[in-house]
Amino acid sequence: MTDPLARIAAALERLAPPPPSSADPLAHPAYVWRGTVLEPVRDFRPLPLDRLHGIDAQKAAMHANARHLADGAAAHDVLLWARAGPANRRWSKP
């Protein structure tokens, strides 16, 4: 006879949807992490860099980072701009 808890666990495994697959990082220009998977940003509209004012040091760092990446060196993520909101208040000036 089979253990009832094992049977229930097996039934739940069969009913559970498969985990979503991660997006192809080369297929889209922007992504967001959702839990443990990478999802493409469908409505991505980047701002031209000349419209971003007061962040010259960050723009220079991003440009140098992109140049390093293009030359085959390691590169890092860079955040130049984010929407205003409670999650971003800790980064704003008092």
Contact map, one row per residue, 1 for C-alpha under 8 A:
1110000000000000000000000000000000000000000000000000000000000000000000000000000000000000000000
1111011000000000000000000000000000000000000000000000000000000000000000000000000000000000000000
1111111000000000000000000000000000000000000000000000000000000000000000000000000000000000000000
0111111100000000000000000000000000000000000000000000000000000000000000000000000000000000000000
0011111110000000000000000000000000000000000000000000000000000000000000000000000000000000000000
0111111111000000000000000000000000000000000000000000000000000000000000000000000000000000000000
0111111111100000000000000000000000000000000000000000000000000000000000000000000000000000000000
0001111111110000000000000000000000000000000000000000000000000000000000000000000000000000000000
0000111111111000000000000000000000000000000000000000000000000000000000000000000000000000000000
0000011111111100000000000000000000000000000000000000000000000000000000000000000000000000000000
0000001111111110000000000000000000000000000000000000000000000000000000000000000000000000000000
0000000111111111000000000000000000000000000000000000000000000000000000000000000000000000000000
0000000011111111000000000000000000000000000000000000000000000000000000000000000000000000000000
0000000001111111000000000000000000000000000000000000000000000000000000000000000000000000000000
0000000000111111100000000000000000000000000000000000000000000000000000000000000000000000000000
0000000000011111110000000000000000000000000000000000000000000000000000000000000000000000000000
0000000000000011111000000000000000000000000000000000000000000000000000000000000000000000000000
0000000000000001111100000000000000000000000000000000000000000000000000000000000000000000000000
0000000000000000111110000000000000000000000000000000000000000000000000000000000000000000000000
0000000000000000011111000000000000001000000000000000000000000000000000000000000000000000000000
0000000000000000001111100000000000001000000000000000000000000000000000000000000000000000000000
0000000000000000000111110000000000001110000000000000000000000000000000000000000000000000000000
0000000000000000000011111010000000001111000000000000000000000000000000000000000000000000000000
0000000000000000000001111111000000000000000000000000000000000000000000000000000000000000000000
0000000000000000000000111111001000000000000000000000000000000000000000000000000000000000000000
0000000000000000000000011111100000000000000000000000000000000000000000000000000000000000000000
0000000000000000000000111111100000000000000000000000000000000000000000000000000000000000000000
0000000000000000000000011111111000000001100000000000000000000000000000000000000000000000000000
0000000000000000000000000111111000000001100100000000000000000000000000000000000000000000000000
0000000000000000000000000001111100000001100100000000000000000000000000000000000000000000000000
0000000000000000000000001001111110000111100000000000000000000000000000000000000000000000000000
0000000000000000000000000000011111000111100000000000000000000000000000000000000000000000000000
0000000000000000000000000000001111111110000000000000000000000000000000000000000000000000000000
0000000000000000000000000000000111111110000000000000000000000000000000000000000000000000000000
0000000000000000000000000000000011111000000000000000000000000000000000000000000000000000000000
0000000000000000000000000000000011111100000000000000000000000000000000000000000000000000000000
0000000000000000000111100000000011111110000000000000000000000000000000000000000000000000000000
0000000000000000000001100000001111011111000000000000000000000000000000000000000000000000000000
0000000000000000000001100000001111001111100000000000000000000000000000000000000000000000000000
0000000000000000000000100001111100000111110000000000000000000000000000000000000000000000000000
0000000000000000000000000001111100000011111100000000000000000000000000000000000000000000000000
0000000000000000000000000000000000000001111100000000000000000000000000000000000000000000000000
0000000000000000000000000000000000000000111110000000000000000000000000000000000000000000000000
0000000000000000000000000000110000000000111111000000000000000000000000000000000000000000000000
0000000000000000000000000000000000000000001111100000000000000000000000000000000000000000000000
0000000000000000000000000000000000000000000111110000000000000000000000000000000000000000000000
0000000000000000000000000000000000000000000011111011000000000000000000000000000000000000000000
0000000000000000000000000000000000000000000001111111000000000000000000000000000000000000000000
0000000000000000000000000000000000000000000000111111000000100000000000000000000000000000000000
0000000000000000000000000000000000000000000000011111100000000000000000000000000000000000000000
0000000000000000000000000000000000000000000000111111100000000000000000000000000000000000000000
0000000000000000000000000000000000000000000000111111111000000000000000000000000000000000000000
0000000000000000000000000000000000000000000000000111111100000000000000000000000000000000000000
0000000000000000000000000000000000000000000000000001111100000000000000000000000000000000000000
0000000000000000000000000000000000000000000000000001111111100000000000000000000100000000000000
0000000000000000000000000000000000000000000000000000111111110000000000000000000000000000000000
0000000000000000000000000000000000000000000000000000001111111000000000000000000000000000000000
0000000000000000000000000000000000000000000000000000001111111100000000000000000100000000000000
0000000000000000000000000000000000000000000000001000001111111110000000000000000100000000000000
0000000000000000000000000000000000000000000000000000000111111111000000000000000000000000000000
0000000000000000000000000000000000000000000000000000000011111111100000000000000000000000000000
0000000000000000000000000000000000000000000000000000000001111111110000000000010000000000000000
0000000000000000000000000000000000000000000000000000000000111111111000000000000000000000000000
0000000000000000000000000000000000000000000000000000000000011111111100000000000000000000000000
0000000000000000000000000000000000000000000000000000000000001111111110000011000000000000000000
0000000000000000000000000000000000000000000000000000000000000111111111000010000000000000000000
0000000000000000000000000000000000000000000000000000000000000011111111100000000000000000000000
0000000000000000000000000000000000000000000000000000000000000001111111111110000000000000000000
0000000000000000000000000000000000000000000000000000000000000000111111111110000000000000000000
0000000000000000000000000000000000000000000000000000000000000000011111111000000000000000000000
0000000000000000000000000000000000000000000000000000000000000000001111111000000000000000000000
0000000000000000000000000000000000000000000000000000000000000000000111111100000000000000000000
0000000000000000000000000000000000000000000000000000000000000000000111111110000000000000000000
0000000000000000000000000000000000000000000000000000000000000000000110011111000000000000000000
0000000000000000000000000000000000000000000000000000000000000000110110001111100000000000000000
0000000000000000000000000000000000000000000000000000000000000000100000000111110000000000000000
0000000000000000000000000000000000000000000000000000000000000000000000000011111000000000000000
0000000000000000000000000000000000000000000000000000000000000100000000000001111100000000000000
0000000000000000000000000000000000000000000000000000000000000000000000000000111111000000000000
0000000000000000000000000000000000000000000000000000001001100000000000000000011111000000000000
0000000000000000000000000000000000000000000000000000000000000000000000000000001111100000000000
0000000000000000000000000000000000000000000000000000000000000000000000000000001111110001000000
0000000000000000000000000000000000000000000000000000000000000000000000000000000011111001000000
0000000000000000000000000000000000000000000000000000000000000000000000000000000001111111100000
0000000000000000000000000000000000000000000000000000000000000000000000000000000000111111100000
0000000000000000000000000000000000000000000000000000000000000000000000000000000000011111110000
0000000000000000000000000000000000000000000000000000000000000000000000000000000000011111110000
0000000000000000000000000000000000000000000000000000000000000000000000000000000001111111111100
0000000000000000000000000000000000000000000000000000000000000000000000000000000000011111111100
0000000000000000000000000000000000000000000000000000000000000000000000000000000000000111111100
0000000000000000000000000000000000000000000000000000000000000000000000000000000000000001111110
0000000000000000000000000000000000000000000000000000000000000000000000000000000000000001111111
0000000000000000000000000000000000000000000000000000000000000000000000000000000000000000001111
0000000000000000000000000000000000000000000000000000000000000000000000000000000000000000000111
